[in-house]
Amino acid sequence: GAETMAMRVARVALAGTGALAVAAASQLDNDSPVVGKIYSSAVKPMLMLLDPETAHRVAVKAASLKILPAQKREDDPVLRTTLWGRTVRNPIGLAAGFDKDAEAIDGLFRVGFGLVEVGSITPLPQPGNPKPRVFRLPEDDAVINRYGFNSSGHEAAENRLAKRATRVPAVGSETKLLGINLGKNKTSTDPTNDYCAGVSR
């Protein structure tokens, strides 16, 4: 009907506006107040039109393409932190669960994280739980995550990490710390071996 068509047109228009807004924001320092305005007025409304899992995938893709707003100023030296003999620029890290398959590491570091953890990565690819499996709680500014360890597996992640290693040089004594979270396959009969297989790679 007419209303359905109008809604579709509105969705397309809003998605286009959101895409342009992301592209524009990618050129700004993520500390800029303009970034917050662009996010609240264009990007967030666009993402809220999508189901939560698709919105998550869009965010990962944006990070992998490095079109998220970047941190363009140096962190205050007081934030430098030493972990396991490595100095990182700040102690703010992104835990596993966002970039499940090691697709967007450098885009996430570019945002300003001092530490990024990818995964959980399972030995063999597995689909995770049936959809829908992510649910928004708008009144709490939260989501419920019931993904169930969906993963592209060790081999796919290892290939991405190996390609990254050939193009990302070490930067002096100050590093960005990358963590890899390992998981077990749902159908595994030997969970210990699943974790050992990940460590051995």
C-alpha positions in Angstrom: 0.0 0.0 0.0 0.9 3.7 -0.1 1.9 3.7 3.6 4.3 0.7 3.0 5.8 2.4 0.0 6.2 5.6 2.0 7.9 3.7 4.8 10.3 2.1 2.3 11.2 5.4 0.8 11.8 6.9 4.2 14.0 3.9 5.2 16.1 4.3 2.0 16.4 8.1 2.5 17.4 7.6 6.1 19.9 4.9 5.2 21.4 7.1 2.6 21.6 10.0 5.0 23.2 7.8 7.6 25.8 6.5 5.1 26.7 10.0 4.1 26.9 11.0 7.8 29.3 8.1 8.5 31.5 9.1 5.6 31.6 12.7 6.8 32.2 11.7 10.4 35.1 9.5 9.3 37.0 12.6 8.4 36.6 14.1 11.9 38.3 13.6 15.2 36.2 11.4 17.3 36.5 14.0 20.1 34.7 16.6 17.9 31.2 17.5 19.2 30.1 17.3 15.6 30.6 13.6 15.7 28.1 13.2 18.5 25.5 15.3 16.7 26.0 13.3 13.5 25.6 10.0 15.4 22.5 11.0 17.3 20.7 12.7 14.4 21.6 10.3 11.5 23.7 7.2 12.3 21.8 5.9 15.3 18.3 6.4 13.7 19.6 4.5 10.7 20.9 1.6 12.8 17.7 1.4 14.8 15.8 0.7 11.6 17.9 -2.5 11.3 17.5 -5.6 13.5 20.2 -5.7 16.2 22.4 -8.3 14.6 22.4 -6.6 11.2 23.3 -3.3 13.0 26.2 -5.1 14.6 27.4 -6.4 11.3 27.2 -2.9 9.8 29.3 -1.6 12.6 31.9 -4.3 12.2 32.0 -3.6 8.4 32.4 0.1 9.0 35.3 -0.5 11.4 36.9 -2.9 8.9 36.7 -0.2 6.1 38.1 2.4 8.6 35.2 4.7 8.1 34.5 5.2 11.8 35.7 8.6 13.3 39.3 8.3 14.2 41.2 9.5 17.3 43.4 12.2 15.8 45.1 13.5 19.0 47.7 11.8 21.1 46.6 10.2 24.4 47.9 12.0 27.5 51.1 10.2 28.6 49.5 9.6 32.1 47.3 7.0 30.4 50.1 4.8 29.2 49.9 1.4 30.8 52.3 -1.6 30.9 50.8 -5.1 30.6 52.9 -8.2 30.2 55.9 -6.1 29.4 54.2 -4.2 26.7 53.3 -0.5 26.9 50.0 0.5 25.5 48.8 4.1 24.9 45.8 3.8 27.1 44.1 1.1 29.2 40.8 1.2 27.4 40.1 -2.0 25.6 37.4 -3.6 23.5 36.5 -7.1 24.8 35.8 -10.1 22.6 32.3 -10.4 21.1 32.3 -7.3 18.9 34.8 -8.4 16.2 34.2 -12.1 16.4 36.2 -13.1 13.3 39.2 -10.6 13.4 37.8 -8.5 10.6 38.2 -5.0 11.9 41.2 -4.8 14.2 43.0 -1.8 12.7 39.7 0.2 12.3 39.1 -0.4 16.0 42.6 0.7 17.1 42.1 3.8 14.9 39.0 4.8 17.0 41.3 5.0 20.0 41.3 1.7 21.8 44.6 0.7 23.5 43.7 -2.9 23.5 41.4 -5.0 21.2 40.3 -8.6 21.8 38.9 -10.5 18.9 36.8 -13.7 19.1 35.6 -15.9 20.5 37.1 -18.0 17.7 36.3 -21.7 17.6 38.4 -24.4 15.9 35.8 -25.2 13.3 33.2 -22.8 11.8 29.9 -22.9 13.6 26.7 -20.9 13.0 25.8 -20.2 16.7 22.2 -20.1 18.0 19.2 -19.7 15.7 18.1 -16.1 14.9 16.8 -13.9 16.4 19.5 -14.0 19.1 20.3 -10.4 19.8 17.7 -8.2 21.5 17.6 -4.5 22.3 16.6 -3.1 25.7 16.1 0.6 24.8 15.0 1.6 28.3 18.3 0.3 29.7 20.6 1.3 26.7 21.6 -2.3 26.5 21.3 -5.5 24.5 20.9 -9.2 25.3 23.4 -11.3 23.4 22.6 -14.9 22.7 24.8 -15.4 19.7 26.1 -18.8 20.9 29.7 -18.5 19.7 29.1 -18.0 16.0 32.5 -18.2 14.4 34.2 -18.5 11.1 36.8 -20.8 12.7 40.5 -20.9 13.4 41.6 -21.1 9.7 39.7 -18.0 8.5 40.8 -15.9 11.5 44.4 -17.1 11.2 44.5 -16.1 7.5 43.2 -12.6 8.4 45.7 -12.2 11.2 48.6 -13.5 8.9 47.7 -10.9 6.2 47.5 -8.2 8.8 51.0 -9.1 10.1 52.5 -8.5 6.7 51.2 -4.9 6.4 51.2 -3.6 10.0 54.7 -2.6 11.2 55.7 -2.6 14.8 55.6 0.9 16.2 58.6 1.7 18.5 58.3 0.6 22.1 54.7 1.7 22.4 52.3 -0.9 21.0 48.7 -1.7 20.6 47.8 -4.9 22.3 45.8 -7.4 20.4 44.1 -10.3 22.3 42.6 -13.4 20.8 39.7 -15.1 22.7 39.4 -18.8 22.0 36.2 -20.8 22.3 35.2 -24.4 21.9 32.9 -25.9 19.3 29.4 -26.6 20.5 29.6 -30.2 19.3 33.1 -30.8 20.7 33.7 -34.0 22.6 37.1 -32.7 23.9 36.8 -29.0 24.9 40.4 -29.0 26.3 41.8 -30.0 23.0 39.8 -27.2 21.3 41.5 -24.6 23.4 44.9 -26.2 23.0 44.4 -26.2 19.2 43.8 -22.5 19.3 46.9 -21.8 21.4 49.1 -24.0 19.2 48.2 -22.0 16.1 
